[in-house]
């Protein structure tokens, strides 16, 4: 299990694992490389985009396969190390990536879930048939989830059931979570009376309110959340959010169900319907789901481990489609919705069956270097649109799809995606700035014309990207650095081609740089229970620029994070 993160600079300086091929050797070599550069990066600090919200690195767990039971929850009496029943490795790993927000209980599970089933003594909780064709004992309920968030240091984000429960239950869930302990003023001259739901929460072990800020008003209502039209959902959204309780001016951030993939028509119709009522909707975010997967004829995209070069490039090209997702829906929301931000609360790679941990681990899959590069491409996209995206939740944290961890009984490992999340930590809270990447594109060998996908698929409308950026990334200026520390992350997707790249900062001179790189000679490389450290990042040696610029050789199929000192 990775230990708590030491300072990035001390880690980089102490590492002895740097690849010799990454070192820059003297000013003559630099000058020669500059004339033969394959690519150029120009960072423009004078053109800020927005603060990179820590919430862009949020997470998601659902009652699906082995996510909750065995992944997160093992029980207090388990021989597996745990903290109050929560797997300790899960807590430690989420702390290592400083998980800011955790979304629960779904996903599609949310719209068949009654939050009251998870209250009270576990031995008396009802067992229910859950959405994903499995039985749920309800041993893990609302309080266990809140304790998980507390142990991690994450804020809770609840997805409410609006398909099979009435608006009253949503109102009362907010009250149960947020009503203060003790007595509250009544609406008459009668003496103050205790809040019944707050007293019930206290009786269940938590007198203090949970103070939940983030509330998803349903999930995928265009599909598993009720097969609704945008107009039908707009009416439901208004009904569920009208006159909800607030305490001590506690701000509730409601997230409306947005589109299936790139279905911009849903977004346009939803906002038109919401605006048709003179009562302005209480709306903080619009949920967007996009899985890098599927096609017009196939839901999941091939095998997680067995893929050829063409399939590799196709998946990474699909990851680049997140750019279209964000800009298309931002445009569809219109100028009247500029106080609303996008919340990409489900994203990641989705493959076909074949690499599950076991029969009961529905939708678990292996994660390779390909998925690490996909993670970098996606996170960099969020940074470039820090003014539009307020939160993003990888799907899911453990034992499902694009996981950062895999666990089975007492076995545990992190995936390559985990390392990318750690490498990108310095971006959080920094000011995203514009960076121009100039490099030849890569043709997508599998690009063909496709019809949009509709229906109940979480893949959504997919258009194949005909090309993939030959080099991509993002840049940010670290907070409290007086503009002197630049964070630059770069993805080189080429399977065999190193990219010699000249890096310049407009209006500033590069004094020095240190960095971390994640790459393997085989993009199929992955961590498993027998080889938990097969894929790990390595430090890049201190880089010495010439004439105020930096020339760096980005190795094939790599993710690189550089910390650049400016003068």
ZAZATI-391992 format. One record per residue: x, y, z of N, C-alpha, C, O, CB in turn. Coordinates in steps of 0.05 Angstrom, whole numbers, plus 5000, padded with zeros to 4 digits. Atoms other than C-alpha are relative to their C-alpha. Glycine has a CB too. Example, Ala and Ser with C-alpha at 12.3 -4.5 7.8 and 13.67 -1.06 7.14 Angstrom:
% ZAZATI-391992
501849765000524649105156501850245000503950245013498050015025 498449764999527349795143498550225014499550445018500950094971 
This chain:
% ZAZATI-391992
501749765000500050005000501850255000503650265016498150005024 498349765000503050684982499850155026497650185037499250184977 499949844976505151105041499050284995498750364972502750005012 500849735003502851805054502050154983504450104985499650145028 498249875019505652275002501850205013500950385028498350144979 498149804991511952645020499950234980498550224960502949895003 500049785019513453304986500949914973502749744971501750235010 499450095027513753234912503050054993504349884981498350154979 497249945007520553574907502049815013503949725000500650295008 498250184987523953144959499949724988501949584987499449995030 500350265012521152514927501649994974503149804968497149944994 498750005026523752714859503050015003504549884988499050244983 497149974996530652914885501249745010503549685004500650225018 498850244988531552264923499849754983501149554988498649955026 500450245017529351784868502549944984503850124973497650044981 497750095016534851384835499249834976500949694965502049855017 501150185021530451044784499850144973498550034955497449895008 500449855025530951574729501349854976503449734979501250285002 498950125024531951304659502250184988501850424985497849944979 497849845009538651524631499350144973500350364967502549834996 500749895026535551654563498550265002498250414983498449814984 501549754997531452224593501750235007500850465006497949955021 498249794991537452624617500850184976501050094954502449895014 499049815020539553244579502950055005503750115028498350275000 497150004996547053274568501350244986502250234963501249744989 498449775010549953964559498650184981496650104968502449904988 501349805016548154594522500349944970498450004954501250275005 499750075028550954334455497849804992496649834970502849884995 502150195006546153744458497350134999495650064983500049775021 502549864999540554214476499550164974497450154962499850195024 500249845024541854674417499449824976497849894959502550164996 500450185022542254084370497249895000495949874979502049775001 502750114998535753784397497950204992495950144980499549905028 502049795006532154454391499550024970497350084962501050265011 500349985029533454464316498649754988497749764966502750044986 501250255010530853754309497449935016496649695016502049775002 502350064983524753814355497749894984497149984962499150265015 502450125013518853374338497550165007495550154993499649715010 502449864990514053824377500950255015503250285024498349825018 499549764985513554494411497650055020495350005013500350254981 502049924981509854714474500650285009502850345018500049815025 499849734991508755444489497950055022495550035016499850214977 501849944978505755624557499750305002501650454999501149885027 500649725001502356294562498750085027496350085029498150084977 501149944973501556494636498150245000496450265017502350065019 501749765001498257154616497249944991495550124990501350214982 502750075009492256774590498949785019498949555012500049904970 501150204980489056444652497349894990495850024976499650135027 502550135007483255954643498250005024495850065022500549714990 501650034976480855844714501549845021503549705014497349894995 498750174979482755524780499249714996496949654992499250105028 500650285003483354774774498949905027500349875047502749844993 501350084975478354534826501049735008501149554992496950004996 499250274991480753954869497849804994498449564991500550015030 502350185005473753664857500249864972498649684967497450155002 499650145026476053484786501249725003501249564985501750174981 498750264994479552894820498349845019499349695036502850045012 501950144982473352614854499549724991500449634970497450155001 500350295003471051894859497149915002495450075009501849855020 502850115002464951444854500149715008501749554998498950044971 500350284993462850794887497049934999495350095006501149935028 502850085003456450404873499749715009501749565009499250024970 500650284993453149764898499949844975497749794964497349985017 499850135026455549384837502449805002504649885008500550204977 497850195000459548734835501450005027500249985048501950044978 498450004976465248764885500950275009502950305023502449834996 499249734993465549514893499750055030501650105044498450214984 500549944972462249594961500849765017502549785035497050065005 499550244983462448884989502549864989502549734968497549815000 497350105005469648654989501950224992504250235000500049784980 498249785008472349284956500250205023502550265032498950134976 500049794979470349815008499449885027500849935046497950214993 501050094974466649435062500749705004500049534988496950035001 499350284994469548805094498849925027498849685034503049965000 501250054974466248865163502050015022504449965018498749725000 498249974977469148985232501449745009503649755019498550125023 498950264991470348245246501849874979502749654984497849825008 498450125021474148125181503049985008504050145023499850164974 497150024996481347875183501550194982503950244986501049714995 498849805017482648385129500350265016498350345028498350044974 499749764984485549015161497950214992497550274968502850124995 502249825005479849515168499850215022500950175044497449854997 500749794981477650145203497050025002495750124984501350284992 502950014997470650045230498649874977496449954969498950295004 501250155021469249545176500850084972500249944952497150015002 499249905026472149955119502849914994504649945010499850314998 497450105008478049645082502150225004501950434993500049894971 498049804995484250005107501650084975502350314972502049905022 498649935025487849955040498450194983499650374970500549744984 501749815015481950315008500350285012500750474997497049915001 499749744987482350875059502750124994502950354987499549985030 497349905004489850935053500550104971501850304967502149785007 499649935028489650954977498550264993499650434979499149774982 501649765005484151474975501350245013501250475002497149975010 498549784987488151895024502550084983503250314981500949925028 497649955015494351814980499450184976501250334967501249744991 500749835023490652144921498350245009497350394993498549844979 501549774989487252644968497350034988496550254979501650264997 502750005012480352454944498350225012497850215036498749725004 501549784989476153084951497149955004495950065023500350244982 502950055000469152814938499649714993501049604976498450194981 500750285007466052114938497049994995495450075012500849815024 502850025009459551974901498949725007500449535003499750074970 501350254992454651434925497050055002496350295006501249905027 499650295003450251004922499949904971500249664966497949855015 500050075028449851014846500450254984500750474995497549854992 500650235016449551004787497249905001495550005016501749785010 502750125003443650594767498949895026496449885029500049794978 500950114974443350284836498350205015496550135030502449915017 501249794984441150954865496950004996495450055015501150274993 502949965005434350944831498349755006496049734999499650074971 501650224988432350274862500649985030499849785042500749734985 499050014973435250444930498350175019497750405013502950085002 501449864979431350644992502050055023502949875036497449855011 497949944981436151015038499349915029501149875045500650295001 500850094973432150795099500749715005501049625028497050045004 499350284996433950065086502849975012503449765023499949864973 497250024990441150225106500350135028502650205035501950134981 499849874974439450515175499549795022498449575017497950225003 500650174977439350195244502049775002503949754987497349904998 498350234995442549555270500249834974498249774962499049835023 499650145025445549165212498549734999497549654978503049954995 501450254999442448515235497150024994495849824988500449875026 502949965004435548815227499450144973497150194967498850165022 500449865026436549145159499049794979499849564979502650134990 501150195020432648835101501949944977503450124969497450114989 498550075025436048465044498250054977495849984977501049715001 501649935023433748714977501249904974503749874972499650314999 499050055027434348524904500850274988499150454986497849864982 498949745009438749084876500050014970499349824956502850045011 500249945028439249384807501749814983500849714963500750284994 498150155017445248994782499749705004501849565005502850095006 500650294998441948304789501649875023502749655020500749874974 498750114976444848194858498450075025496850255025502950115002 501349964975442448154929501750195017504150165018499649735015 498649814983444248724976499149975028496749995034499650294990 500750044972444448605051499550265014498450265036502249845014 500249744988444549345065501850035025501350205042497150065008 498149974978450249235114501650264997502450385017502049775000 498749755005453349845081497950204992496750194971502249984978 502149805005448650435086501050285003503450335001497649955019 499449715000448351185095502250075021504150215015497550165006 498049934979452251215161502749884993504850014997499149895027 497450125008457650725136501350174978503750204977499649714990 498949835021458451165074501150265012503350345004497950064979 499149754988459051795116502649955016504450125016497950125018 497650064985464251455160502349954980504650014986499649755017 498050045021468051255096501150274991503550314989498849844976 499249745008468151975073501750145021503750265015497550184993 498549884978470452205141502849885003504850035007498549965027 497450134998476051695143501950084978504350104982499749695000 498449925023478451905074500750305001502850394993498549944974 499749715001477552655085498650114976499350324966502950085000 501449925024472652705026497250105008496150025028499849774981 502849914997466053075020498249804987498949684966499750284987 501950195012459952635007498450134978497750374979498149895021 501749915023455952694942498049784997498649564988501750054973 502250205000449252334946498450024974497650244966498250045024 501850025023445452104884497349915010497049695021501149804979 502750054989438052124902498349844981498649864957498650265007 501950165015432751634879497650164993496050235011499349745016 502449855008427552004839498249834981496149914972500750264987 501650185017425051404798498049855017495749815008501849814985 501850184985422050974853499450105028498049965044501349735003 500849874974421551444914498850274994499550404974502450025019 501349735004417252074921501850225009503950185023497450015015 498549774993419852774931500350035030502350145040498750264988 499949984971418252735005502549855011503749955030497449885013 497750154990423752215014502650154995504550135011500149724987 497749845005428752674982500250235021502450285032499950124971 500149794980426653235028500849905027502450025041497150125002 499450114974427152785088502949905002504149895023498149785007 497250085000433952515067501850245006503750225021500749874973 498449764995436653225066499750075030501750155043498950234982 500549934972433453345134501549805019502849895038497049995007 498650204984436352695162503050065001504350035021499449714989 497149955002443252875138500950265013503050285025500950004971 499149734994443453615154498750145023499750355032499750174976 501349874977438653785210501850005024503049795030497249875006 498249994977442554025271499049835023496649785025500450295009 500750164976442653615334498550185020498850425019502549875013 501349854979438353815393497450134991496250054971501850215012 502549875005432454285393500350214978502450334975498950135025 500149795021430554745336497450165005495550065016500049874971 502449834995425655325337497649894985497849794962500550294991 502550085014418455155320498950244985500050464987497949895020 501249795016414055565273497850145015496250285003499049894974 502249884985409455785329501250105027503650095031497749805005 499149914974409756065399500549775019501449815042497950185012 499550244983410355355426502949975005504650074989498849754987 497250044994416855145458501549864977500349724961500449845026 498450135020422554915414499949705003499749605026502950095001 500350304999422154175396502449884986503550004967497349914988 497850135014427553685376499149914972496849834969501149765016 500650105027427953495302500049705001502049585009502050114980 500350294998425452785297502149854984503249654993497249924991 498150135017430052595239502950035011504549855009499850104972 497349964988436152905273500349815024502449705029500350295009 499950184977434352505336500449714991501849565004497450025017 499650275011433851865293502949964991504149754996498049954977 497250025008440652015263501849965024503749805024500950254984 498450034976443552095333499749725012501649615021499150215021 500450274989440351445356501549794983502249584993497049945000 498550185017443851115297503050055001504549934985499050024971 497149984994450551355322501350264992503750294997501349794987 498749765009451652045292498450255008496750344992500450004970 501549774992448952635332500550254983498750404977500650075029 499349765016452653165291498949974971499049754960503050055000 500950025028449753325222502249934981504550004986498750274992 498150085020453153055161500850244982502950244970499049774983 499549765015452653735126500849934971502950014961502350175012 499550085028452153445055499450244982497250354982498249764993 500349785019453153975002498949914973497150034962502750144996 500550085028452753584937497749794999497849595012502649884988 502350175003446153274916499449964971498750144956497550135014 500950075027444952914851497149944999496149765013501649764990 502950035001437652974834499349804978498649864956498550284994 500450225018436952294802502649924986504750034991497950074979 497750115014441651904757499049884973497249724973501549795016 500650115026441251764682497049974995496149754989501449734996 503050015003433851934679499249954971496949884966498750255010 500550075028434351844603500049704996499349604974502050144981 499750305002435551094617499049875025496649875031502849924994 500750154977435750694681498650165022497450055040502549875012 501349824980433251294721497150074993496050245005501550245003 502849965005426351264689499250044971496850074965499250245014 500749975029426751314612498450254995496550254980498549764991 501549755003424552044616501150164977503350134967500250155026 499249795019424752594565501250235015500850255040497650094982 498949774985428453234582497850175013498150275035501650184981 502249844989421753584593498849865024498250005044497850044979 501150154977419253034639502050035024501150065047499649704993 498049974978425753064679500050285011500350315036502749924990 500049724990425553824683497750045021498150175041499750204977 502249974981418753774717500649855026500049955048497449884988 499250154976421353234765502150155016502050165040501049724992 497949854986427453654781498850235016499550275039502150114980 501349784986423154244799498549905025498650025046498150164982 501650104977418653824843501749915023501049955046498249774990 498350114979424353494880501650225015502350185038501849794989 498249804988428354124893498550245012499750415025502050104980 501549784989422754604911499749985030498949785040497250024986 500549984971422654824984501449785016500349685036497049985005 498550194985427954345007501250145025501750385024502349874983 499149874975430454475079502950094999504649954988499549815023 497349904996436554885095500550075029498750145043500650254982 499349954972440254965161502550165002504550114989500349725014 497749824995444855515185501250104974503650114970502249855016 499149905026445155785114501849804985503449884969501450275003 498450205013448255125092499249984971496949954964499749725014 500549985028448955155017499649724988501449554990502350154986 500550265014445854574978500750044971499750224957497049915003 499249985028448954454910498749774985499549544986503149984997 501550205015443954094866501249964973502050154958497050094997 498950075026446453724805497849864984496849654993502549815003 502150115017441353594750501249784982503549794975498750224983 499250215019441652974706500350124972498450234961498049775000 499549905027444853164641500049784980498549584983502750144999 500450165023445952804576501449735001503149685018500950144976 498650255005447952114553502150054979501650084956497949784990 497949945019454752244523499850284988499650475003500149794978 499949745014454652794471497250084990496950214969501949994977 502849945008447052854467499450295008498150355028498049815013 500449724995446953614464497150084999496350285011501750184981 502949935002439553614446498749975028497050135034498749814980 501150034972438053354517500550255015498850365029501249755014 499349764985441753944546498450244992497450395009503050054997 501649775010438354464502497249985010496150185019500150014970 502850034993431454184516499650025031497750145040498949744990 500249984971432754114591500150295009498450375025502249845013 499849724991434954834600497750174989496850355003502750124991 502449855010429355094555497649945018496150135023499449924971 502350074983424354724598500350125028498350225040499749695002 499649884973427454954664499550304999498450415018502849945010 500449715002427455674639497250084993496550324996501950114979 502849935007420255634617498350075024496250205021498749774985 501449944975418055684689501350255012503850275014500149765020 498849754990418956384719501549975026503150145033497850215004 498650064976421356074784502749894993502949674981498549815019 497450095008428856024774500849745014500749735039502150225005 499350264987431255304787502650035016504450185009500449784979 497650004984436355194842501949794989501749564996499349945030 498350195015441654894799502950095002503650314995499149984970 497149954998449154854813501649874977503449994966501149925027 498450155019451554324764498249834981496049764988502049835013 501350185019449553914703501749754997504049774988499650144972 498550255002451653184706500349914971498449934955498549785016 499450115026454952894644501449735004503349715020501850204983 498750264999456852164634501249934973499949954952498049775009 498750095024461851924583502049795006504049835019501350244985 498150224998465251254580501549974974500249964953498549735008 498450035024470951164531499749714992501349535001503050085005 500850285006467950544500497950004979496850204971499049875026 502450055017463050254452500250124972502150264965497750115013 500349905028460950404381497049984993495449915010501849844980 502850025008454550414341499049715001496649675001499750114972 500950285001454449654341500949845025500049625029501149874976 498950154978458149464405500250185024501250405022502749884993 500149834976457249714477502850035012503750265014498249875021 497349984988464049544508502149984979501749874957500349775021 497849975020470649664473502149785004504149835018501250275001 497950205000474449014465500849895027499249895046502350114986 499050134976478748684517501950195015503450345002501449734993 498349824984482249044574503049944997504650125000499249985029 497250095001488748644565500949934971503249994964500549775018 499250105027488648354494499050214980496750214972498749724995 500749805020488748934445502450044982504750014990499250275013 497949955019492749094383500650304998499350465011499349894972 499249725002496049754362497750174991497350395001502350024981 502249855011489949984323497950055022496850275025498749864976 501949974978485349864383501150195021499550335034499349735012 498849824981490250224428499650294992498650455007503149945002 500349725010490250854385497050084999496450325005501250034972 502949945002482650814376499050085028497450285030498449774989 500949944973481450814452501050285009499550435021500949795020 499049744992485951414463498850224984498450444994503150004998 501449805016482751784405497250055012496350285013499749914971 502749974987475951644439500250175025498450335032498849735006 499649844976478751934503500150304993499150475008502649925015 499949735008480152574465497350124994497050374992501750034976 502749905006472752624450498850155024496850295021498249774992 501049854977471752884521500050304995498450455005501849945025 499949725007473753564492497450084987496350294994502450064981 502549945013467653544447497650005020495850165018499549814977 502250034981463153314504499750265016497550375019500649765020 500149764983465053924546499150244984497350394992502850055013 500649755015464754454492497249994988495850194987502150044978 502750035011458354184460497950065021496050215015499649734988 502149964980454454184525500250285012498250405020500249805023 499749724990457354854548498550194981497250374989503050085002 501449845020454755154483496949965002495450155001500949934971 502950064999447954804490498750125025496450195024499649695001 501149884976447055074561499350294995497450395007502049985023 500749725007447155784533501050205020501750135043497150034997 498949794983449256444563498450045025499450135045500150264984 501749964977443356454611500749805023499649825045497149974993 499350204980446355854648502950015008504049815016499349724990 497149984995453456114659500749975029503049955036501050264989 499450054972452756044734499949705006500449625029498050155018 500150294997451955294724502549884988503549974967497449884985 497550135009458054844716499449714993497549595002502250025021 500250285007458954154685501249835022503249905034501449954973 499150194980459753564731500249734985498249594981498049985025 499650255015462752964694500349785021502549685027502650014981 499850174976460952484750500049704994499749545012497750065018 499350275007462051844711501750014975500850104954497549814995 498250015024468051754664502049775004502649695026501450274996 498050214999473051224646499749804978497949824962499949855027 500150205021474550634601498149775008497949705031502949894995 501950224995469450084594500549784979500149824955496950104998 499350225018471649414564498049775003496249775021502849905006 501750244999468248754550500849815022502849865035500049864973 499450194979468148164597502449834993503249814969497649815004 497750175005474147714606502250045020503949865024501150054973 497849964981478648024659498850065028500250185045501850234992 501249964973473848034719501649855021502949655016497049915000 498650144978476747854787498749745007500049565018500050195024 501450254994471447314794497150034991496350254983500149935030 502849995009464147144776498350215014496650335001498849735003 501649814985461347594830500950294996499650485007500049935029 498949735003465548194809499250134974500850184956503149995002 501249895024460948474756501450274992501650455009497050045003 498849765012464349004711502750075012503850295007498250245004 497249964994471148934744501649944976500949774959500949835025 498350055024476748954693502950085007503350255025499050164976 497249924996484249004690500550284989499050384973501949794987 499349735009487649674679503049994993504749915008499550205023 497350015010493949754637501150284996499950485004500049854973 498849745007498650304614498250154981498250404982502749964988 501949865018493450454560498150175017497450395009498549804982 501949864983488650654616501350235015500050435021498749815019 498549784987494051074649500150244981499650474989502849925008 499949795019494851474585497250124996496950374993501149904973 502849905002487251524578499450195024498050395020498049774999 500449834977487151814649501350274997500050475002501049865026 498649755003492352334633498650184979498350424983502849954992 501349855021488852544569497450135011496950365005499349824975 502549904990482252624606500450215021499150425020498449775012 499549804979484952994667501150264987500350484996502049905021 499049765013488753474621497750154986497750394986502249924980 502349875013482253604583498450165021497650385016498249794987 501449854979478853794649501550255007500250465011499649825024 498449764993484554274665499650224979499350454985503049935002 500349805021483954614597497350135000496850334987500549874973 502749884998476654734613499250045030497049995038497949814987 500549954971477354914687497950215005496850225027502650085013 502149804997472555484675497249894996495250025002500550234981 502650125007467055004654499349765018497049715024500049924971 500450254986467954364694500650045030502950125037501849764988 499749954971466954404770500749745015502049755036497550125011 499450254987467453664787500049784980498749794959497849945022 499950245017469152994755500549765019502149785037502250024978 499850244983468452294786500749764983499149674966497349965015 499250235015472351714758498249765008497549735031503049945005 501850234995468151084751501549744995502249674973497550024982 500549934972469550744796502649965015504649865005497749835011 497650004985474550774852501449735003503849715002499550115028 498950264994475450034864498249784987495849794988500249955030 501350245010473649374829497850054979496049884976498849855023 502049955021469649684772501050194979501850424986497450115013 499349845022471349954704502850145004504850005007497950214995 497449865001476750504708501150045029501650265037499750284986 499349994972478950334779502950095005504750044989499549735013 497349944990484850604817501149785017503549775023500050265016 499350224982484849974860498549754992496349764981499550075029 501450265002483249234855500449855026502649855037501249834975 499850144975481748814916498249754999496149754987499050175024 501550254998479548094928500849865025503149765028500449824975 499450114974479147834998502450155012502450395015500549694999 497749864988486047975029502150094979504250184987501349825020 498149915021489348134962499350284991496950364990499949804976 500449725007490248854939502250104982504550024985499850175026 498049865015493749274887498950264989496450284986501049824976 500849765014493549964857500449954970502049784963501550265010 499850025029492850054782501750234989502350415004497250004986 498549775012496850494734498550275002499850485004500749944972 501549754998491251004737500450145027500550395028497049954996 499449884974492651104811502450184999502550405010500449785021 497549845001499651344795499650264985500950464991502249834986 500549755014497051854745498650205018499350445018498249944975 501449824981492352144798502050125019501850365026497849855015 498049894982498352224845501850204985502550414996501649775013 498249825015502752524791498850274995500250474993500949874974 501449765008497553044775499250175025498050395021497549944984 500849854976496553274848500850295000499250465008501149875024 499249724998500553924840498250194984498250434989502850034989 501949835015495354184789497750105018496750325013498949844976 502449944985489954194842500250275015502250315029499449785020 500049744988488254894865501750204986501850444993500949985028 498349825015493055194814498350144978496150064973502449844987 501349855021491255684760500649884972502949904963500850305001 499650115027490355344692500550234981499250434982497549834991 499449795020493555744637500249864972500549624970502750145006 500050115027493455664562502749904992504850024998499050214980 497550115010498755224531499449904971497549754967501049775018 500250085028499655114456501849764995504349794998500650244981 498550245007501854414436500149984970498049964957498849745013 499750025029504554364365501549734994503849715000501650244988 498950265007505753654340498349874979495949934977500249815025 501550155020503653204283498049825013498549715034501949834981 502050174990497252834295500549714991502049664973497250094991 499850285007496552074293497349924989495249975000500749835026 502550095012491351764247498949775017500449605027500549904971 501450224986486251314282499449794980497849834962497450105014 500350215020486650654244497149904998496349794978501849785005 502750124999479550464264497850214995495450154998499549865026 502049795003476051124249498349954976499249934953501450284998 502050035021469751024209497650175008497350245031499149704996 502549854994463251414204498149835016497749595009498750104973 501950154983458351204258497650175005497750425006501449925026 502549864992451251384275500150045030501249885044497549844991 500149964971449951684344498649775014496749665003498750265006 501350204983448151184398498150135019498850325032502149835015 502049904982441851324436499149795020500849635028497650124986 501050204983437450914481501050015028501650235038500649734989 499350014972439450684550503049975005503949955028498649785013 497150044996446950604538501350245013500750475007501349954973 498549794987451550994583502350104982503750294990501249905026 497949915018456251064524499250264987500950444984500649794978 501049755011451951594492500750034970501649844957501150235015 499549955028452651914424503050014996504550175008498750274992 497250035004459451724398500750054970499449934952501049715008 498949965027463151984337502949925002504350035020499650294989 497250084998469751654324501850244992501450374972500649764982 498049805007475652134325501849894979502949674983501550105026 498450105021479452064261503050035006504649884994499450144974 497249974993485952304292500350025030498450075045501150264986 499349984972489452314359502350205002504250194985500849725012 497849804997493852884384502649855005502849675021499450195024 497450134997501152684377501450075026503249935034501850084977 499149924974502653054441497950185012496950374998502850154998 502149844988497653354490500650045030502349895041497249884996 499649964971497353614561498750255010496850364997502950015006 501149764988495854204606502150135017504150015025497549945016 498149854984499354744646498550165021496350255017501750194982 501249844978498055114711502250145015504450045017498249835018 498149864983501455624755499249945029496949995037499950314994 500650094972501955384827499250245017500350465015502449865012 500949804982498255784879502250075019503849905027497449915015 498149904980502456204927503049964991504749935008499649855026 497250025010508656144882500950264986503150274975500249764980 499349755013508556864857500549974970502150114958502450135013 499750055029507956584787502649874992503249874968499750264986 497450115005514656234793500049704996502149594987501950085021 500150295003512455504793497949924980495549984983499549875028 501850095021509455204731499849705000501849565001501150104972 500550295002506254514730499249944971497450064959497749915019 500550085028506354184661499749704999501649555006502250104981 500350295004503453494646499649954970498350104956497549895016 499850055028504553174579499549704995500749535009502750094988 500550285008501952534546501149964971500350104953497049935001 499050085027505852224488498849734994499749535005503249994999 501350255005501351684459501449824980500649594976497250054990 498650155020506151444405501149745013502349745034502350164988 499150264990507650704415503049964998504249835015498649774985 497150045004514750734389501650254996504150244995500449824976 498649765006516551454377500350195024498350285035498550154977 499549804979519851894429499650284987500250314963502949985012 500649745011517952624420501950215013501650295036497050085006 498249794991523653124427498550264997497750344976502750004984 501849784999520053744448501350255012502650235033497549935016 499049754989522054474458497750135016495550165006500950194977 502049884982518354794517500950285006503150335014499849835026 499549724994517955544524497750125015495450035013500550164973 502149864985514156014570500050294991502150434994500549985031 500149735011511856664539500250205024498750195043497450054984 499749804980514257254580501749925024501850075044497450095009 498450104977518656834627502349834990502349734967498249855020 497750175007525156444628499949765019499449785043502750165004 500050254984525655724651502849985013504849984999499449754982 497550024985530955654705500849715004503149635001499850145027 499550294995530354904721497449855000495349975000501549965027 502450175000525554324722500749735011502949635008498849974971 499950274991524453664756497449864992495550004985500549975031 502450135010519353134738499849705007501649585018499850034971 500650294996516252444741498849904974497450044960498049965023 501050125025514751974683498949725007500049575023502249984979 501250274998510251364679499949894972498549994954497150015012 500050135026511650904620501249725003502749675022501550164979 499050275002513150184603500549934971499350054953498149795014 499550075028516049864541497649864987497449864963502549824999 502350145010509649464535497550135011497250145035500049695007 502349864990503049844539497949815012495949905023498750164977 501850194987499649204561500849965030499449825044500149734986 499050044973503649244626497950095021496550295016502650165005 502049944980499349254689500849885027502749715028497249884992 499650114974499349114763497949795006495649835000500050225022 501950194991496148494791500849915028502850015039499849754981 499550084972495948144859502849885003504049915024497949815010 497450134998502247754844502350194993504550155002500149764980 497949805008505948364815498850285005498350424986500849964970 501349754994503148974851501650254993500650474992499350015029 498349775006509049414832501249984972503350104967502350015021 499050035028509949224759500150264986502050314971498349804985 500149735012507949924737500250215021498550225039497450034983 499649794980510750504777501350244986502850204966501849905023 498649775012512951214761502950015008503849895028498650265009 497249964994520251414758500650304999499150454986501849844979 499249725000523652074770501650074975503249914966501650075025 498349895022526352494713502250165014501650315032498250174981 497949854988533152784730499550304998497950394981502749934988 500249715002533753534743500750084972502850004961501850145021 499649925027533253864675501150284999500150465012497349984984 498749745001537754444658499550134972500550034952503149975004 500749885026534954904604502350164989504250245003497650185004 498149835014538955294553498550244989496350214978501649854978 501249755010537456024534497150035008495550144993500150004969 502749954989531256024578497949814991495649844999499250274994 502050205010527855444542500949735009503249695018499750014969 499450284991527554704557499449814976497449834963498349925024 500550215019528354124509499949735014501849665029502350004977 500350254986525753464534499149784981497649834962498050035023 500750235016525152774504497849845014498349695033502549824995 502250154989518252494520499949724989499549684965497350154995 499750275009518851744517497449894989495350014995500949825023 502450105011513851324478498049915021498749815042500649774981 502250104983507151164510500450085029500449915047499749704998 499349904974508551604570498250225010497050374994502850095001 501149774987505452084619502250135017503549995033497549925018 497849864986510252604646498950245014497350405003502250094980 500749764984509253124701502550155006504350045019498449925026 497749834996514253694703499350235019497250355017501150114974 500249774984515154214757502250194992504650134995500249945031 498149825013518554814724500250265016498250385023499150064971 499449754985521755394761500550224980502250194962502349975019 499849785018521056064725501550235013501450275038497250094990 498749754991525156704731499250224981500050454985503149975002 
